[in-house]
């Protein structure tokens, strides 16, 4: 951190405390060259995650929209809201940790399917039918066949 008075870049932190809302940290610094004190603020930098849609357009990641889509596939299934929240949280964490700014919607869909497959097979098929846009019964049956084969191999 460069001193605003003498431009020297060697200083020490004299006092440090969080802001009232815990979103920033206020630091009092003292320049080792001129002895002047100054204040800096440190805060987490959020990089908004953008979703690349199938048509190539981009829009901000909408957690509530993802939750609503998952909830629709889980209607009348023994899946709790906490489980749905955990799915979305897991996806947000994994993508946030990759430090990417953009993610294709197809990748989000695959991540949801991966999570749902382990929780409830009916919800998985429901989500897959919308996400993969089953155009006819044969594509639906193909997905069911893949699921059955995977299920038989794990049993």
PLY file of the C-alpha trace (Angstrom):
ply
format ascii 1.0
element vertex 155
property float x
property float y
property float z
element edge 154
property int vertex1
property int vertex2
end_header
0.00 0.00 0.00
1.52 3.31 -1.08
1.49 6.22 1.38
-0.77 9.01 0.06
1.58 11.65 1.52
5.11 10.61 0.47
4.33 7.75 -1.96
6.58 5.36 -0.01
5.25 1.80 -0.10
6.45 0.53 3.28
3.90 0.92 6.05
2.50 -0.94 9.02
-1.03 -1.62 10.20
-1.66 0.17 13.51
-5.32 -0.76 14.01
-7.74 -3.07 12.25
-11.49 -3.46 12.81
-14.53 -4.71 10.92
-17.22 -2.31 9.72
-20.65 -2.29 11.36
-22.09 -4.67 8.77
-18.97 -6.89 8.63
-18.64 -6.30 4.89
-15.37 -4.38 5.07
-12.33 -4.11 7.31
-11.04 -0.66 8.22
-7.27 -0.48 8.68
-5.27 2.41 10.14
-1.80 2.42 8.66
1.35 4.34 9.48
3.98 5.10 6.86
7.45 3.90 7.90
9.06 6.74 5.90
7.17 9.91 6.93
5.19 8.66 9.96
1.86 9.93 8.63
-1.23 7.83 9.28
-3.94 6.98 6.78
-6.96 4.72 6.55
-7.63 1.94 4.05
-10.65 -0.28 3.61
-10.56 -3.92 2.59
-13.58 -5.72 1.18
-14.30 -8.92 -0.67
-14.52 -8.44 -4.39
-17.47 -10.27 -5.84
-17.22 -11.30 -9.45
-20.71 -11.70 -10.83
-21.19 -15.06 -12.49
-22.70 -14.72 -15.96
-24.68 -17.51 -17.57
-24.25 -18.09 -21.30
-27.64 -19.15 -22.64
-28.17 -21.55 -25.55
-28.80 -18.63 -27.92
-25.44 -17.07 -26.96
-26.92 -14.29 -24.82
-25.55 -13.64 -21.36
-27.39 -12.89 -18.16
-26.41 -12.75 -14.49
-26.62 -16.02 -12.55
-29.98 -16.07 -10.76
-30.00 -18.35 -7.76
-33.77 -18.03 -7.29
-34.45 -19.01 -10.90
-32.34 -22.16 -10.48
-34.11 -23.04 -7.21
-37.50 -22.57 -8.89
-36.53 -24.89 -11.75
-35.30 -27.58 -9.39
-38.36 -27.23 -7.17
-40.62 -27.76 -10.14
-38.94 -31.08 -10.91
-39.18 -32.07 -7.24
-42.91 -31.39 -6.79
-44.66 -34.13 -4.82
-41.32 -35.86 -4.18
-39.74 -36.49 -0.77
-37.09 -33.81 -1.28
-36.72 -31.03 1.26
-36.15 -27.38 0.55
-32.86 -27.74 2.43
-31.72 -30.40 -0.06
-32.58 -28.11 -2.98
-30.74 -25.23 -1.30
-27.75 -27.53 -0.83
-27.75 -28.46 -4.54
-27.68 -24.78 -5.54
-25.10 -23.95 -2.87
-22.85 -26.78 -4.08
-23.08 -25.53 -7.67
-22.38 -21.92 -6.64
-19.40 -22.98 -4.53
-17.86 -25.21 -7.17
-18.20 -22.59 -9.89
-17.11 -19.73 -7.64
-13.99 -21.66 -6.69
-13.03 -21.98 -10.34
-12.85 -18.17 -10.53
-14.69 -18.12 -13.83
-16.88 -15.23 -14.77
-19.01 -17.10 -17.29
-20.60 -20.54 -17.34
-22.75 -22.10 -20.06
-26.31 -22.90 -18.96
-25.72 -26.42 -20.25
-23.01 -26.90 -17.65
-25.32 -25.72 -14.87
-27.97 -28.16 -16.10
-25.50 -31.05 -16.04
-24.40 -30.13 -12.51
-28.03 -30.11 -11.34
-28.67 -33.47 -12.99
-25.58 -34.92 -11.34
-26.84 -33.77 -7.93
-30.46 -34.88 -8.50
-29.44 -38.32 -9.73
-28.10 -39.17 -6.29
-31.14 -37.79 -4.46
-34.25 -38.78 -6.41
-34.49 -40.55 -9.77
-37.98 -39.23 -10.56
-36.89 -35.63 -9.97
-33.83 -36.36 -12.11
-35.98 -37.57 -15.03
-38.34 -34.62 -14.66
-35.47 -32.13 -14.72
-33.78 -33.96 -17.60
-37.00 -33.95 -19.66
-37.12 -30.16 -19.54
-33.38 -29.49 -19.60
-32.59 -31.92 -22.42
-35.79 -30.98 -24.27
-37.04 -34.49 -24.95
-38.81 -34.12 -28.27
-40.39 -37.55 -28.33
-40.86 -40.71 -26.32
-37.74 -42.36 -27.79
-35.40 -39.72 -26.33
-37.20 -40.08 -23.00
-36.83 -43.88 -23.12
-33.17 -43.53 -24.08
-32.51 -41.46 -20.95
-34.41 -44.00 -18.84
-32.36 -46.82 -20.40
-29.10 -45.05 -19.56
-30.31 -44.53 -16.03
-31.34 -48.18 -15.65
-27.99 -49.40 -16.98
-26.13 -47.16 -14.53
-28.39 -48.34 -11.71
-27.80 -52.02 -12.55
-24.03 -51.52 -12.69
-23.97 -49.97 -9.21
-26.13 -52.65 -7.59
0 1
1 2
2 3
3 4
4 5
5 6
6 7
7 8
8 9
9 10
10 11
11 12
12 13
13 14
14 15
15 16
16 17
17 18
18 19
19 20
20 21
21 22
22 23
23 24
24 25
25 26
26 27
27 28
28 29
29 30
30 31
31 32
32 33
33 34
34 35
35 36
36 37
37 38
38 39
39 40
40 41
41 42
42 43
43 44
44 45
45 46
46 47
47 48
48 49
49 50
50 51
51 52
52 53
53 54
54 55
55 56
56 57
57 58
58 59
59 60
60 61
61 62
62 63
63 64
64 65
65 66
66 67
67 68
68 69
69 70
70 71
71 72
72 73
73 74
74 75
75 76
76 77
77 78
78 79
79 80
80 81
81 82
82 83
83 84
84 85
85 86
86 87
87 88
88 89
89 90
90 91
91 92
92 93
93 94
94 95
95 96
96 97
97 98
98 99
99 100
100 101
101 102
102 103
103 104
104 105
105 106
106 107
107 108
108 109
109 110
110 111
111 112
112 113
113 114
114 115
115 116
116 117
117 118
118 119
119 120
120 121
121 122
122 123
123 124
124 125
125 126
126 127
127 128
128 129
129 130
130 131
131 132
132 133
133 134
134 135
135 136
136 137
137 138
138 139
139 140
140 141
141 142
142 143
143 144
144 145
145 146
146 147
147 148
148 149
149 150
150 151
151 152
152 153
153 154
